[in-house]
Amino acid sequence: MQRTVFRSWWLPYVLVFPQMAVTVVFFFWPALKSLQLSLYRVSPFGDTMTFIGLENFTKLLADPEYYRSVANSLVFAAGVTVLAVAGALVLAALATQKIRGLAAYRTLLLWPYGIAPAVSGIIFLFIFHPTYGVLPYFLSFVTAYEFNWLLKGWVAMTLVIAATAWTHLGYNIAFYIAGLLAIPGAVMEAADVDGAGPVRRFRSIVFPLVSPITFYLVVLNMVFAFFESFGVIDAVTKGGPGDATTIMVYKLYKDGFIGLNLGSSGAQSVILMALVIGLTMLQFRFAEKKVTYR
Amino acid sequence: MPRTTTVWRSITGAVALSALVALAPSPASAKTEIQFWHAMPGQLGDATNELVKQFNESQSEYEVKALRKGTYPETLTAAIAAYRQRQAPNIVQVFEVGTQTMLLSGAVHPVYQLFKEQEIAVDWKDFIAPVVGYYTKDGNLYSMPFNSSTPIFYYNKDVFQKAGLDPAKPPQTWKQVEEYAKKIIASGAAKCGFSTGWPSWTMVENMHAWHDQPFATRRNGFDGLDVQLLINKEFGVKHIGQLAAWQKDNVYSYGGRAGTADPKFINGECAMYIQSSALIGGFTRGVKFAWGTGQLPHWGPPYPKATSIIGGATLWVMKGKPANENRGTARFLKFVSETNQQMWWHVTTGYLAISNSAVKNLEAGYHFKKNPDQWTAFAQLTKGKATPNSQGLRLGNFVQIRDVIESELENIFAGKKTAKQGLDDAAAKSNDLLKEFAAANKQ
């Protein structure tokens, strides 16, 4: 590797400045503000702020409802990640076969990513809504079981997981297609000659070779599911029924922006931040050992 | 984060654009601008804009700028954020559950005071008591009622006919609702008996008022902040328990929160429906079958009958604005409350007219004779006995409390909890929220 040397001492700082400014203003500053908020009891209009130490945190940690939102988040994130990553690998494998109209398929596969989460939520509503959805209407001819997710928690959870995974599928597929195409043809041919079937080839060659991508996508999808899945849930279930689909980030929104309890909302975002940082570190520390980088 | 660059690009774009806008020479205007943020969607938004346009054309000193800021909670949040930046609008529309938050915010200019300062006379006594009462503190009106409605009973006349029921006679009691629903289902005229919109508002808040039962201690919160909910007492448990039982055989069919159950009635799945009176306009345009309205069903003795309570929103005036703007704000609010505008607003949107003189004029013009369904809500609000239990609710953190109640209702209707358990849990959680609010607003 060649080391780039700058003539003037200030140039690198100038070049880095814009990125740092964005990071500080849009990431660190809000994070610090949340940290500050989490230690106060704030009136809705922000006129009075009372320092209450860790009371926002102790209250949360004594609240069974909060633990339910954590459990919901874990189920949700795991579901979304497994579905979106595994689904993407399968679809990408199919989209790297030699078939007619390949370019069209690949383009179509990327489309869902271009759809805003709230919009995809609305689409899912029109398909699955127990009152006016298309699918329940047809299902009612096949089975008497009512998939009424307005009252059945597990159906609601399955639905938001599917909707969220679907929106993120295209992004994952793009990475996998690139990864699969980068596998040298010679390796595959050699395995073919040695008599390895498609399953064996996939397990012994393809899977290890795309494992860095898988690892990256798992981390990214996890973080995505924790942080950015708000739109789908707000559009489809609003956290219900009961609180079956109230994940942490949705509870944070409800308490902060609808309930105007900014202190508790701040404390929740601090916990969420810590959780995601911890999760990512854990993954890097333990999962990285099993990942093959080339 | 993968989207950072696009976000950054759109931010720089927006900044550049706003800089351009700021640099552009603004047309010299002598009119004082009044910012008005509201949450009225679709046709209601059009009606609001029309009202504003009428005001702007009625005089030359002030220009009211109406801006839709999203849903009710979004509008409130936007106003709060703007207030913190000292950029608050002059007028903001806040839904009824935000009343206590606004009252104690210290950020508002009470309308009674505004009118007094501006020496604009308003005949407060002409306003309909159950509407004004909801927003009055110590005998003074704090915000100007704008869009008010109350839940009423809707029914499908075609289905009634098919099931052999008299389509001119909606049920009056819950016993009749059950009896009719069973007949309707047995005859195959419809799949389900009845459904409800806004579950907490129609089935918990209004049912307590309608049966003269307290919803919360301290006169439903009007007398102080140390409030506790009473929805888990005998009446609440009986009513909600009955709904849960009916849910099992489709006499009742839960259709979600807010207005998500509307299609159940519109597409004929449920023969009866309890929803806001403000839906009359929409139903008139969008419902294919013959339908009618009636007053809310009642359980009868031993429960007395009072009035229902309102929902909707009012206009709050934000404090700290210059005197000339305040004068324009007062003029606009006065304009909105005048008889002609009230009549127009009621006829156009289906929301209630808020002054007795507007109602009298509508009566004189045979409006209610021609549109009997529009009379149902007025009758329900003004002809019953007004009691402390039916004057409204004043609770802090009410938005969250409604959410808590609706979550627990879902647990009850799904059979995960009994009515007693669910309502006990809802009350306990709500009481914590009320305690939290009291602590944050120590006076």
Contacts between the chains, C-beta under 8 A, distances in Angstrom:
chain1	res1	chain2	res2	distance
A	22	B	4	7.4
A	22	B	8	5.7
A	26	B	7	7.9
A	41	B	439	7.0
A	41	B	440	5.5
A	42	B	440	7.8
A	43	B	105	7.2
A	43	B	106	7.9
A	43	B	440	5.7
A	43	B	441	6.9
A	44	B	80	6.1
A	44	B	101	5.4
A	44	B	105	6.2
A	45	B	80	5.7
A	45	B	83	5.6
A	45	B	84	7.1
A	45	B	105	4.6
A	45	B	106	6.8
A	45	B	107	4.5
A	46	B	80	7.3
A	46	B	83	7.7
A	46	B	84	4.9
A	47	B	105	7.5
A	47	B	106	5.5
A	47	B	107	7.0
A	48	B	440	7.9
A	50	B	440	7.8
A	65	B	429	7.4
A	131	B	255	5.8
A	131	B	256	7.6
A	131	B	260	7.1
A	131	B	261	6.9
A	131	B	263	4.7
A	131	B	264	5.5
A	131	B	267	7.9
A	131	B	269	7.3
A	132	B	263	4.6
A	132	B	267	7.3
A	150	B	254	6.4
A	150	B	255	6.8
A	150	B	256	4.6
A	150	B	260	7.6
A	150	B	410	7.5
A	151	B	254	6.2
A	151	B	410	6.3
A	151	B	413	5.8
A	151	B	414	4.2
A	152	B	414	6.7
A	153	B	414	7.5
A	171	B	2	7.1
A	220	B	2	7.5
A	238	B	257	6.7
A	239	B	407	7.9
A	240	B	256	7.8
A	240	B	257	6.9
A	240	B	406	7.5
A	240	B	407	6.5
A	240	B	410	5.7
A	241	B	407	7.8
A	241	B	410	4.0
A	241	B	411	7.6
A	241	B	414	6.3
A	242	B	407	5.0
A	242	B	408	7.3
A	242	B	410	4.8
A	242	B	411	4.5
A	242	B	414	7.2
A	242	B	416	7.0
A	243	B	407	5.4
A	254	B	400	7.4
A	254	B	403	6.7
A	255	B	400	7.3
A	257	B	73	6.7
A	257	B	77	5.2
A	258	B	73	4.7
A	258	B	77	7.9
A	258	B	399	5.3
A	258	B	400	7.0
A	258	B	403	7.3
A	259	B	397	6.2
A	259	B	399	5.9
A	259	B	400	4.0
A	259	B	403	7.7
A	259	B	433	7.8
A	260	B	76	7.9
A	260	B	77	7.7
A	260	B	80	7.2
A	260	B	101	6.6
A	260	B	397	7.9
A	260	B	399	7.7
A	261	B	397	7.4
A	261	B	400	7.5
A	261	B	436	7.1
